[in-house]
């Protein structure tokens, strides 16, 4: 409470005339009224109440003791009327102060609360990026076959990206990967040098180091190659790796699994076709083609040539093969004895599949973050 306002004290009366009593009572009520306007909170209100109506030494008690009890006999009646008047007025002022306080607190509550009947702010809802969507679809197909999802670092060592995948040191096969190396690594032994992984295959080794066979995993992730960006190339792109290792896994399992996956992804009418290929970490190796899901394998769209399959009716979707025994040698101690286990692996480029699937004609749209492009997938 504002201390300056608490200046009133009950005067001793010498003059008990009616007019003097009326004046004294008026001043007392006015003082109470003035003090009440300084009440701002519950603590103020309590102090204000105590000061005026405390039985022991409150102002009303003082007024009663001094002005009524101390009044000469012939002034008692008049003094009684004034004292009662003061009591009623003070009770009234106290009531009002309490009520006002309540009112301001409910007013501030009302001010601070929200009107839940007002229409809300509509926030634009994002959508899955076409590459993420395609990744999730592909991963989903393999999850239904019992595969789990693994991942690994994008900045990789030469050992995991090449050496343990059976790329001999300085072998020309490394050149086909257009590797981006981290600068300033020359003083390190080759296998420790850091690079941006050129494929998701290093995670095959990393996973086999951690998990004993049997395993079935898919590994989605970004990879980098020193390719200048154009309509069908990007220095950063996405792959999904697959690896299954168990006893008695055969090329038949590889073909059956991938044939099923392609039908689940592109429709049950697609046909698959395996062509011999080479990868250092699989033997034998193959490239998998599916009948073009744009032209249906005819190579033409009406009278026009089908561009996505270059009129061949086939689209290359991935590289695959049986895990090379030399690869198992690197993780032999964790249960991957090439005499006991066998497996297959595959790796596919997600971006190119997303391009074909959504009929996008420039890969760069995927990475420019242009909302006008992305909104079409919302
Ligand atoms: N890592 C290979 C690539 O990026 C693809 C691949 C993966 C091939 C697994 C065979 C087995 O080209």
Boltz pocket constraint, residues with backbone or C-beta under 6 A from the ligand:
constraints:
  - pocket:
      binder: B
      contacts: [[A, 198], [A, 199], [A, 200], [A, 201], [A, 241], [A, 242], [A, 279], [A, 282], [A, 286], [A, 319], [A, 320], [A, 321], [A, 345], [A, 346], [A, 347], [A, 348]]
      max_distance: 6.0
